[in-house]
Every structure is written in structure tokens, then in C-alpha cells.
Amino acid sequence: MPIFEYKCEECGAVSEILVRHDTKLECEQCASTKLDKLISAPAGHVKSGGLPMASSCPPPQAGPCGPGCCRM
């Protein structure tokens, strides 16, 4: 079942809601049904054996690298 993030138009609370076919969408704080679905980054599955980008990372003696670096 997918989990989506919603922001309440009434109180501004952000909630993660597990959505099933019979789920009634309402704010967990104020019970309002006026919710905006937020765009979230999808979760991914990493196979055992480490990160797939680990083999292309620079050696530790190369110093700090940029965003998304496997050594951060």
C-alpha cells in the first residue's frame, strides 16, 4: 500500500497517510478533509552489497566530494 504526504488546507499540518481503497483522507490534527497531496521523492530498494554508486566514488585521500557523495 502506498504512503502519501498530505498538507491540511485548514491547519497546515503535514501527515503521512497509508492509502488503501477504503481510506478516508482526513487531517490527523483537525479532522478536515481539505487535504493537498504533496510531491515526495520515491523510496528505492538498495540490493545488499552496498550502494550502487560506491564503485565510482573517489578514494578517501581525494578529500571531500560534492552532494550525493557516497562518503558523506
PyMOL Python script that loads the backbone (N, CA, C, O; Angstrom):
from pymol import cmd

cmd.read_pdbstr("""\
ATOM      1  N   MET A   1       0.836  -1.172   0.000  1.00  0.00           N
ATOM      2  CA  MET A   1       0.000   0.000   0.000  1.00  0.00           C
ATOM      3  C   MET A   1       0.893   1.252   0.000  1.00  0.00           C
ATOM      4  O   MET A   1       1.877   1.309   0.738  1.00  0.00           O
ATOM      5  N   PRO A   2       0.560   2.232  -0.807  1.00  0.00           N
ATOM      6  CA  PRO A   2       1.382   3.442  -0.879  1.00  0.00           C
ATOM      7  C   PRO A   2       1.140   4.382   0.304  1.00  0.00           C
ATOM      8  O   PRO A   2       0.037   4.470   0.843  1.00  0.00           O
ATOM      9  N   ILE A   3       2.201   5.070   0.681  1.00  0.00           N
ATOM     10  CA  ILE A   3       2.116   6.100   1.712  1.00  0.00           C
ATOM     11  C   ILE A   3       2.321   7.438   1.012  1.00  0.00           C
ATOM     12  O   ILE A   3       3.309   7.638   0.306  1.00  0.00           O
ATOM     13  N   PHE A   4       1.373   8.353   1.218  1.00  0.00           N
ATOM     14  CA  PHE A   4       1.453   9.670   0.609  1.00  0.00           C
ATOM     15  C   PHE A   4       1.491  10.739   1.694  1.00  0.00           C
ATOM     16  O   PHE A   4       0.999  10.537   2.804  1.00  0.00           O
ATOM     17  N   GLU A   5       2.088  11.886   1.349  1.00  0.00           N
ATOM     18  CA  GLU A   5       2.112  13.029   2.259  1.00  0.00           C
ATOM     19  C   GLU A   5       1.022  14.001   1.833  1.00  0.00           C
ATOM     20  O   GLU A   5       0.830  14.269   0.647  1.00  0.00           O
ATOM     21  N   TYR A   6       0.320  14.518   2.824  1.00  0.00           N
ATOM     22  CA  TYR A   6      -0.745  15.491   2.585  1.00  0.00           C
ATOM     23  C   TYR A   6      -0.561  16.678   3.515  1.00  0.00           C
ATOM     24  O   TYR A   6      -0.089  16.533   4.642  1.00  0.00           O
ATOM     25  N   LYS A   7      -0.942  17.865   3.026  1.00  0.00           N
ATOM     26  CA  LYS A   7      -0.929  19.073   3.846  1.00  0.00           C
ATOM     27  C   LYS A   7      -2.363  19.557   3.982  1.00  0.00           C
ATOM     28  O   LYS A   7      -3.084  19.692   2.993  1.00  0.00           O
ATOM     29  N   CYS A   8      -2.766  19.815   5.216  1.00  0.00           N
ATOM     30  CA  CYS A   8      -4.125  20.263   5.502  1.00  0.00           C
ATOM     31  C   CYS A   8      -4.276  21.734   5.113  1.00  0.00           C
ATOM     32  O   CYS A   8      -3.447  22.569   5.475  1.00  0.00           O
ATOM     33  N   GLU A   9      -5.336  22.039   4.377  1.00  0.00           N
ATOM     34  CA  GLU A   9      -5.617  23.425   3.990  1.00  0.00           C
ATOM     35  C   GLU A   9      -6.132  24.239   5.175  1.00  0.00           C
ATOM     36  O   GLU A   9      -6.009  25.464   5.179  1.00  0.00           O
ATOM     37  N   GLU A  10      -6.696  23.587   6.163  1.00  0.00           N
ATOM     38  CA  GLU A  10      -7.268  24.274   7.324  1.00  0.00           C
ATOM     39  C   GLU A  10      -6.208  24.662   8.358  1.00  0.00           C
ATOM     40  O   GLU A  10      -6.107  25.830   8.732  1.00  0.00           O
ATOM     41  N   CYS A  11      -5.415  23.683   8.821  1.00  0.00           N
ATOM     42  CA  CYS A  11      -4.471  23.962   9.921  1.00  0.00           C
ATOM     43  C   CYS A  11      -3.003  23.936   9.495  1.00  0.00           C
ATOM     44  O   CYS A  11      -2.132  24.330  10.270  1.00  0.00           O
ATOM     45  N   GLY A  12      -2.716  23.477   8.274  1.00  0.00           N
ATOM     46  CA  GLY A  12      -1.345  23.471   7.773  1.00  0.00           C
ATOM     47  C   GLY A  12      -0.519  22.262   8.196  1.00  0.00           C
ATOM     48  O   GLY A  12       0.660  22.179   7.852  1.00  0.00           O
ATOM     49  N   ALA A  13      -1.108  21.325   8.932  1.00  0.00           N
ATOM     50  CA  ALA A  13      -0.378  20.136   9.375  1.00  0.00           C
ATOM     51  C   ALA A  13      -0.041  19.246   8.180  1.00  0.00           C
ATOM     52  O   ALA A  13      -0.832  19.118   7.245  1.00  0.00           O
ATOM     53  N   VAL A  14       1.146  18.633   8.223  1.00  0.00           N
ATOM     54  CA  VAL A  14       1.567  17.688   7.192  1.00  0.00           C
ATOM     55  C   VAL A  14       1.506  16.289   7.788  1.00  0.00           C
ATOM     56  O   VAL A  14       2.012  16.047   8.884  1.00  0.00           O
ATOM     57  N   SER A  15       0.877  15.364   7.051  1.00  0.00           N
ATOM     58  CA  SER A  15       0.699  14.000   7.535  1.00  0.00           C
ATOM     59  C   SER A  15       1.092  13.002   6.465  1.00  0.00           C
ATOM     60  O   SER A  15       0.893  13.245   5.275  1.00  0.00           O
ATOM     61  N   GLU A  16       1.653  11.873   6.891  1.00  0.00           N
ATOM     62  CA  GLU A  16       1.876  10.743   6.006  1.00  0.00           C
ATOM     63  C   GLU A  16       0.728   9.774   6.236  1.00  0.00           C
ATOM     64  O   GLU A  16       0.465   9.371   7.369  1.00  0.00           O
ATOM     65  N   ILE A  17       0.041   9.398   5.156  1.00  0.00           N
ATOM     66  CA  ILE A  17      -1.136   8.547   5.283  1.00  0.00           C
ATOM     67  C   ILE A  17      -0.976   7.326   4.394  1.00  0.00           C
ATOM     68  O   ILE A  17      -0.689   7.443   3.202  1.00  0.00           O
ATOM     69  N   LEU A  18      -1.167   6.150   4.988  1.00  0.00           N
ATOM     70  CA  LEU A  18      -1.186   4.905   4.241  1.00  0.00           C
ATOM     71  C   LEU A  18      -2.530   4.825   3.529  1.00  0.00           C
ATOM     72  O   LEU A  18      -3.575   4.771   4.177  1.00  0.00           O
ATOM     73  N   VAL A  19      -2.508   4.817   2.198  1.00  0.00           N
ATOM     74  CA  VAL A  19      -3.737   4.898   1.424  1.00  0.00           C
ATOM     75  C   VAL A  19      -4.133   3.512   0.920  1.00  0.00           C
ATOM     76  O   VAL A  19      -3.395   2.855   0.185  1.00  0.00           O
ATOM     77  N   ARG A  20      -5.316   3.098   1.341  1.00  0.00           N
ATOM     78  CA  ARG A  20      -5.923   1.856   0.865  1.00  0.00           C
ATOM     79  C   ARG A  20      -7.182   2.233   0.100  1.00  0.00           C
ATOM     80  O   ARG A  20      -7.562   3.404   0.066  1.00  0.00           O
ATOM     81  N   HIS A  21      -7.824   1.260  -0.508  1.00  0.00           N
ATOM     82  CA  HIS A  21      -9.015   1.568  -1.310  1.00  0.00           C
ATOM     83  C   HIS A  21     -10.156   2.131  -0.464  1.00  0.00           C
ATOM     84  O   HIS A  21     -11.014   2.840  -0.989  1.00  0.00           O
ATOM     85  N   ASP A  22     -10.180   1.829   0.827  1.00  0.00           N
ATOM     86  CA  ASP A  22     -11.264   2.308   1.693  1.00  0.00           C
ATOM     87  C   ASP A  22     -10.826   3.424   2.659  1.00  0.00           C
ATOM     88  O   ASP A  22     -11.554   3.745   3.598  1.00  0.00           O
ATOM     89  N   THR A  23      -9.651   4.010   2.433  1.00  0.00           N
ATOM     90  CA  THR A  23      -9.124   5.042   3.326  1.00  0.00           C
ATOM     91  C   THR A  23      -9.894   6.349   3.180  1.00  0.00           C
ATOM     92  O   THR A  23     -10.080   6.853   2.072  1.00  0.00           O
ATOM     93  N   LYS A  24     -10.337   6.890   4.307  1.00  0.00           N
ATOM     94  CA  LYS A  24     -10.962   8.212   4.326  1.00  0.00           C
ATOM     95  C   LYS A  24      -9.855   9.212   4.643  1.00  0.00           C
ATOM     96  O   LYS A  24      -9.278   9.184   5.730  1.00  0.00           O
ATOM     97  N   LEU A  25      -9.565  10.088   3.698  1.00  0.00           N
ATOM     98  CA  LEU A  25      -8.490  11.055   3.894  1.00  0.00           C
ATOM     99  C   LEU A  25      -8.974  12.203   4.762  1.00  0.00           C
ATOM    100  O   LEU A  25      -9.887  12.942   4.393  1.00  0.00           O
ATOM    101  N   GLU A  26      -8.344  12.338   5.925  1.00  0.00           N
ATOM    102  CA  GLU A  26      -8.643  13.476   6.790  1.00  0.00           C
ATOM    103  C   GLU A  26      -7.401  13.826   7.596  1.00  0.00           C
ATOM    104  O   GLU A  26      -6.553  12.975   7.865  1.00  0.00           O
ATOM    105  N   CYS A  27      -7.311  15.090   7.974  1.00  0.00           N
ATOM    106  CA  CYS A  27      -6.185  15.604   8.739  1.00  0.00           C
ATOM    107  C   CYS A  27      -6.129  14.922  10.114  1.00  0.00           C
ATOM    108  O   CYS A  27      -7.145  14.783  10.795  1.00  0.00           O
ATOM    109  N   GLU A  28      -4.937  14.508  10.500  1.00  0.00           N
ATOM    110  CA  GLU A  28      -4.755  13.866  11.800  1.00  0.00           C
ATOM    111  C   GLU A  28      -4.871  14.856  12.958  1.00  0.00           C
ATOM    112  O   GLU A  28      -5.112  14.455  14.097  1.00  0.00           O
ATOM    113  N   GLN A  29      -4.699  16.154  12.669  1.00  0.00           N
ATOM    114  CA  GLN A  29      -4.756  17.183  13.710  1.00  0.00           C
ATOM    115  C   GLN A  29      -6.158  17.736  13.927  1.00  0.00           C
ATOM    116  O   GLN A  29      -6.624  17.836  15.062  1.00  0.00           O
ATOM    117  N   CYS A  30      -6.835  18.098  12.821  1.00  0.00           N
ATOM    118  CA  CYS A  30      -8.122  18.789  12.956  1.00  0.00           C
ATOM    119  C   CYS A  30      -9.294  18.056  12.301  1.00  0.00           C
ATOM    120  O   CYS A  30     -10.426  18.536  12.359  1.00  0.00           O
ATOM    121  N   ALA A  31      -9.040  16.905  11.680  1.00  0.00           N
ATOM    122  CA  ALA A  31     -10.055  16.070  11.026  1.00  0.00           C
ATOM    123  C   ALA A  31     -10.672  16.698   9.771  1.00  0.00           C
ATOM    124  O   ALA A  31     -11.704  16.227   9.294  1.00  0.00           O
ATOM    125  N   SER A  32     -10.065  17.737   9.240  1.00  0.00           N
ATOM    126  CA  SER A  32     -10.548  18.339   7.997  1.00  0.00           C
ATOM    127  C   SER A  32     -10.301  17.368   6.840  1.00  0.00           C
ATOM    128  O   SER A  32      -9.341  16.598   6.859  1.00  0.00           O
ATOM    129  N   THR A  33     -11.163  17.415   5.851  1.00  0.00           N
ATOM    130  CA  THR A  33     -10.986  16.593   4.660  1.00  0.00           C
ATOM    131  C   THR A  33     -10.399  17.405   3.497  1.00  0.00           C
ATOM    132  O   THR A  33     -10.283  16.903   2.379  1.00  0.00           O
ATOM    133  N   LYS A  34     -10.031  18.658   3.772  1.00  0.00           N
ATOM    134  CA  LYS A  34      -9.429  19.525   2.757  1.00  0.00           C
ATOM    135  C   LYS A  34      -7.915  19.338   2.791  1.00  0.00           C
ATOM    136  O   LYS A  34      -7.204  20.087   3.461  1.00  0.00           O
ATOM    137  N   LEU A  35      -7.425  18.328   2.059  1.00  0.00           N
ATOM    138  CA  LEU A  35      -6.009  17.993   2.049  1.00  0.00           C
ATOM    139  C   LEU A  35      -5.429  18.152   0.657  1.00  0.00           C
ATOM    140  O   LEU A  35      -6.073  17.825  -0.340  1.00  0.00           O
ATOM    141  N   ASP A  36      -4.199  18.659   0.599  1.00  0.00           N
ATOM    142  CA  ASP A  36      -3.461  18.761  -0.652  1.00  0.00           C
ATOM    143  C   ASP A  36      -2.388  17.685  -0.643  1.00  0.00           C
ATOM    144  O   ASP A  36      -1.621  17.575   0.313  1.00  0.00           O
ATOM    145  N   LYS A  37      -2.335  16.891  -1.706  1.00  0.00           N
ATOM    146  CA  LYS A  37      -1.319  15.857  -1.821  1.00  0.00           C
ATOM    147  C   LYS A  37       0.009  16.520  -2.175  1.00  0.00           C
ATOM    148  O   LYS A  37       0.078  17.320  -3.107  1.00  0.00           O
ATOM    149  N   LEU A  38       1.057  16.188  -1.432  1.00  0.00           N
ATOM    150  CA  LEU A  38       2.374  16.759  -1.658  1.00  0.00           C
ATOM    151  C   LEU A  38       3.187  15.842  -2.564  1.00  0.00           C
ATOM    152  O   LEU A  38       2.963  14.632  -2.605  1.00  0.00           O
ATOM    153  N   ILE A  39       4.125  16.430  -3.283  1.00  0.00           N
ATOM    154  CA  ILE A  39       5.022  15.650  -4.124  1.00  0.00           C
ATOM    155  C   ILE A  39       6.196  15.216  -3.261  1.00  0.00           C
ATOM    156  O   ILE A  39       6.857  16.042  -2.631  1.00  0.00           O
ATOM    157  N   SER A  40       6.446  13.921  -3.239  1.00  0.00           N
ATOM    158  CA  SER A  40       7.515  13.357  -2.423  1.00  0.00           C
ATOM    159  C   SER A  40       8.469  12.572  -3.307  1.00  0.00           C
ATOM    160  O   SER A  40       8.092  12.076  -4.368  1.00  0.00           O
ATOM    161  N   ALA A  41       9.703  12.469  -2.855  1.00  0.00           N
ATOM    162  CA  ALA A  41      10.675  11.643  -3.562  1.00  0.00           C
ATOM    163  C   ALA A  41      10.339  10.176  -3.321  1.00  0.00           C
ATOM    164  O   ALA A  41      10.069   9.787  -2.184  1.00  0.00           O
ATOM    165  N   PRO A  42      10.350   9.358  -4.367  1.00  0.00           N
ATOM    166  CA  PRO A  42      10.046   7.945  -4.169  1.00  0.00           C
ATOM    167  C   PRO A  42      11.156   7.231  -3.407  1.00  0.00           C
ATOM    168  O   PRO A  42      12.332   7.577  -3.528  1.00  0.00           O
ATOM    169  N   ALA A  43      10.774   6.247  -2.634  1.00  0.00           N
ATOM    170  CA  ALA A  43      11.746   5.430  -1.923  1.00  0.00           C
ATOM    171  C   ALA A  43      12.226   4.341  -2.869  1.00  0.00           C
ATOM    172  O   ALA A  43      11.480   3.886  -3.736  1.00  0.00           O
ATOM    173  N   GLY A  44      13.459   3.931  -2.701  1.00  0.00           N
ATOM    174  CA  GLY A  44      14.003   2.880  -3.545  1.00  0.00           C
ATOM    175  C   GLY A  44      14.568   1.756  -2.714  1.00  0.00           C
ATOM    176  O   GLY A  44      14.811   1.910  -1.517  1.00  0.00           O
ATOM    177  N   HIS A  45      14.771   0.637  -3.350  1.00  0.00           N
ATOM    178  CA  HIS A  45      15.334  -0.526  -2.678  1.00  0.00           C
ATOM    179  C   HIS A  45      16.784  -0.673  -3.109  1.00  0.00           C
ATOM    180  O   HIS A  45      17.089  -0.665  -4.301  1.00  0.00           O
ATOM    181  N   VAL A  46      17.671  -0.807  -2.142  1.00  0.00           N
ATOM    182  CA  VAL A  46      19.086  -0.997  -2.429  1.00  0.00           C
ATOM    183  C   VAL A  46      19.415  -2.455  -2.181  1.00  0.00           C
ATOM    184  O   VAL A  46      19.151  -2.979  -1.099  1.00  0.00           O
ATOM    185  N   LYS A  47      19.988  -3.113  -3.174  1.00  0.00           N
ATOM    186  CA  LYS A  47      20.371  -4.508  -3.029  1.00  0.00           C
ATOM    187  C   LYS A  47      21.522  -4.623  -2.033  1.00  0.00           C
ATOM    188  O   LYS A  47      22.270  -3.668  -1.824  1.00  0.00           O
ATOM    189  N   SER A  48      21.654  -5.791  -1.424  1.00  0.00           N
ATOM    190  CA  SER A  48      22.761  -5.996  -0.492  1.00  0.00           C
ATOM    191  C   SER A  48      24.077  -5.882  -1.242  1.00  0.00           C
ATOM    192  O   SER A  48      24.145  -6.147  -2.442  1.00  0.00           O
ATOM    193  N   GLY A  49      25.099  -5.494  -0.539  1.00  0.00           N
ATOM    194  CA  GLY A  49      26.390  -5.310  -1.183  1.00  0.00           C
ATOM    195  C   GLY A  49      26.778  -3.850  -1.270  1.00  0.00           C
ATOM    196  O   GLY A  49      27.794  -3.524  -1.884  1.00  0.00           O
ATOM    197  N   GLY A  50      25.998  -2.962  -0.672  1.00  0.00           N
ATOM    198  CA  GLY A  50      26.360  -1.551  -0.651  1.00  0.00           C
ATOM    199  C   GLY A  50      25.625  -0.736  -1.684  1.00  0.00           C
ATOM    200  O   GLY A  50      24.782  -1.240  -2.426  1.00  0.00           O
ATOM    201  N   LEU A  51      25.957   0.506  -1.713  1.00  0.00           N
ATOM    202  CA  LEU A  51      25.331   1.429  -2.649  1.00  0.00           C
ATOM    203  C   LEU A  51      25.817   1.161  -4.065  1.00  0.00           C
ATOM    204  O   LEU A  51      26.992   0.848  -4.259  1.00  0.00           O
ATOM    205  N   PRO A  52      24.941   1.275  -5.058  1.00  0.00           N
ATOM    206  CA  PRO A  52      25.370   1.010  -6.421  1.00  0.00           C
ATOM    207  C   PRO A  52      26.411   1.996  -6.925  1.00  0.00           C
ATOM    208  O   PRO A  52      27.155   1.664  -7.848  1.00  0.00           O
ATOM    209  N   MET A  53      26.494   3.196  -6.359  1.00  0.00           N
ATOM    210  CA  MET A  53      27.473   4.183  -6.819  1.00  0.00           C
ATOM    211  C   MET A  53      28.816   4.057  -6.096  1.00  0.00           C
ATOM    212  O   MET A  53      29.748   4.801  -6.404  1.00  0.00           O
ATOM    213  N   ALA A  54      28.931   3.132  -5.144  1.00  0.00           N
ATOM    214  CA  ALA A  54      30.141   3.032  -4.330  1.00  0.00           C
ATOM    215  C   ALA A  54      31.391   2.746  -5.158  1.00  0.00           C
ATOM    216  O   ALA A  54      32.480   3.196  -4.798  1.00  0.00           O
ATOM    217  N   SER A  55      31.257   2.015  -6.248  1.00  0.00           N
ATOM    218  CA  SER A  55      32.438   1.659  -7.037  1.00  0.00           C
ATOM    219  C   SER A  55      33.002   2.866  -7.788  1.00  0.00           C
ATOM    220  O   SER A  55      34.173   2.851  -8.169  1.00  0.00           O
ATOM    221  N   SER A  56      32.204   3.901  -8.007  1.00  0.00           N
ATOM    222  CA  SER A  56      32.682   5.059  -8.754  1.00  0.00           C
ATOM    223  C   SER A  56      33.100   6.219  -7.851  1.00  0.00           C
ATOM    224  O   SER A  56      33.427   7.298  -8.344  1.00  0.00           O
ATOM    225  N   CYS A  57      33.092   6.005  -6.539  1.00  0.00           N
ATOM    226  CA  CYS A  57      33.479   7.075  -5.623  1.00  0.00           C
ATOM    227  C   CYS A  57      34.989   7.264  -5.618  1.00  0.00           C
ATOM    228  O   CYS A  57      35.739   6.303  -5.788  1.00  0.00           O
ATOM    229  N   PRO A  58      35.435   8.499  -5.425  1.00  0.00           N
ATOM    230  CA  PRO A  58      36.867   8.747  -5.352  1.00  0.00           C
ATOM    231  C   PRO A  58      37.448   8.138  -4.075  1.00  0.00           C
ATOM    232  O   PRO A  58      36.716   7.921  -3.110  1.00  0.00           O
ATOM    233  N   PRO A  59      38.724   7.866  -4.057  1.00  0.00           N
ATOM    234  CA  PRO A  59      39.348   7.298  -2.854  1.00  0.00           C
ATOM    235  C   PRO A  59      39.309   8.297  -1.697  1.00  0.00           C
ATOM    236  O   PRO A  59      39.245   9.503  -1.931  1.00  0.00           O
ATOM    237  N   PRO A  60      39.346   7.812  -0.451  1.00  0.00           N
ATOM    238  CA  PRO A  60      39.261   8.690   0.722  1.00  0.00           C
ATOM    239  C   PRO A  60      40.316   9.796   0.739  1.00  0.00           C
ATOM    240  O   PRO A  60      40.044  10.898   1.217  1.00  0.00           O
ATOM    241  N   GLN A  61      41.508   9.517   0.228  1.00  0.00           N
ATOM    242  CA  GLN A  61      42.579  10.526   0.257  1.00  0.00           C
ATOM    243  C   GLN A  61      42.336  11.668  -0.731  1.00  0.00           C
ATOM    244  O   GLN A  61      43.095  12.638  -0.745  1.00  0.00           O
ATOM    245  N   ALA A  62      41.292  11.569  -1.556  1.00  0.00           N
ATOM    246  CA  ALA A  62      40.977  12.627  -2.525  1.00  0.00           C
ATOM    247  C   ALA A  62      40.295  13.820  -1.883  1.00  0.00           C
ATOM    248  O   ALA A  62      40.116  14.845  -2.539  1.00  0.00           O
ATOM    249  N   GLY A  63      39.906  13.716  -0.609  1.00  0.00           N
ATOM    250  CA  GLY A  63      39.255  14.836   0.059  1.00  0.00           C
ATOM    251  C   GLY A  63      37.759  14.792  -0.118  1.00  0.00           C
ATOM    252  O   GLY A  63      37.233  13.855  -0.720  1.00  0.00           O
ATOM    253  N   PRO A  64      37.054  15.799   0.401  1.00  0.00           N
ATOM    254  CA  PRO A  64      35.584  15.799   0.331  1.00  0.00           C
ATOM    255  C   PRO A  64      35.103  15.933  -1.109  1.00  0.00           C
ATOM    256  O   PRO A  64      35.728  16.590  -1.941  1.00  0.00           O
ATOM    257  N   CYS A  65      33.991  15.299  -1.366  1.00  0.00           N
ATOM    258  CA  CYS A  65      33.392  15.409  -2.698  1.00  0.00           C
ATOM    259  C   CYS A  65      32.050  16.121  -2.589  1.00  0.00           C
ATOM    260  O   CYS A  65      31.688  16.581  -1.506  1.00  0.00           O
ATOM    261  N   GLY A  66      31.319  16.220  -3.667  1.00  0.00           N
ATOM    262  CA  GLY A  66      30.101  17.013  -3.720  1.00  0.00           C
ATOM    263  C   GLY A  66      28.860  16.317  -3.189  1.00  0.00           C
ATOM    264  O   GLY A  66      28.948  15.240  -2.599  1.00  0.00           O
ATOM    265  N   PRO A  67      27.694  16.940  -3.402  1.00  0.00           N
ATOM    266  CA  PRO A  67      26.417  16.387  -2.943  1.00  0.00           C
ATOM    267  C   PRO A  67      26.183  14.988  -3.509  1.00  0.00           C
ATOM    268  O   PRO A  67      26.498  14.716  -4.667  1.00  0.00           O
ATOM    269  N   GLY A  68      25.639  14.122  -2.693  1.00  0.00           N
ATOM    270  CA  GLY A  68      25.370  12.753  -3.120  1.00  0.00           C
ATOM    271  C   GLY A  68      26.556  11.835  -3.048  1.00  0.00           C
ATOM    272  O   GLY A  68      26.479  10.679  -3.464  1.00  0.00           O
ATOM    273  N   CYS A  69      27.648  12.332  -2.526  1.00  0.00           N
ATOM    274  CA  CYS A  69      28.861  11.524  -2.423  1.00  0.00           C
ATOM    275  C   CYS A  69      28.615  10.344  -1.492  1.00  0.00           C
ATOM    276  O   CYS A  69      27.936  10.481  -0.474  1.00  0.00           O
ATOM    277  N   CYS A  70      29.162   9.199  -1.835  1.00  0.00           N
ATOM    278  CA  CYS A  70      28.960   8.003  -1.026  1.00  0.00           C
ATOM    279  C   CYS A  70      29.747   8.043   0.283  1.00  0.00           C
ATOM    280  O   CYS A  70      29.533   7.195   1.150  1.00  0.00           O
ATOM    281  N   ARG A  71      30.649   9.009   0.444  1.00  0.00           N
ATOM    282  CA  ARG A  71      31.419   9.099   1.692  1.00  0.00           C
ATOM    283  C   ARG A  71      30.822  10.087   2.682  1.00  0.00           C
ATOM    284  O   ARG A  71      31.402  10.315   3.743  1.00  0.00           O
ATOM    285  N   MET A  72      29.684  10.677   2.361  1.00  0.00           N
ATOM    286  CA  MET A  72      29.070  11.653   3.270  1.00  0.00           C
ATOM    287  C   MET A  72      28.125  10.976   4.213  1.00  0.00           C
ATOM    288  O   MET A  72      27.514  11.637   5.053  1.00  0.00           O
TER     289      MET A  72
END
""", "prot")
cmd.dss("prot")
cmd.show_as("cartoon", "prot")
cmd.util.cbc("prot")
cmd.orient("prot")
